[in-house]
């Protein structure tokens, strides 16, 4: 695919067609990788985005209970020191 480099203020940029933006999940920011003479544009993923809010809600609802028992029967770790 051939794209034109366009003037954006004092910089230059590329216009990425909407179908490519949607297909590759490009959002507000991307990672630009320089590798072996190539520019690679990679979407930035945030796999844990929103976890803090979800954990707070779980705590408020009392849903943050352990699903498994503790691994150690005796939690006296003095022998380890």
C-alpha positions, 0 to 999 in steps of 0.5 A: 500500500502506498501512502503520501507523507503529508504536512502536519504543522511543522511535522510530517505524518501519514494518514492511515485509512479507516479500514486499517485502523479498525482492522488492527485496533489502532487507538489514540497511541501506537508504538513505532518500532525501527527494525532493520530499515523498516518502520513498524506501527504497532497498536499499544495494548492495555490488557490491565486497563480498568482493573483498579476500578474493577478491584475497588468495586469488588472490594466494596461489594465483598466479592474479593474473597480468596477462591483457594485456601492459603498455600501454607498451613503454618504461616510462621516464617521465622525459620526462614529468616 
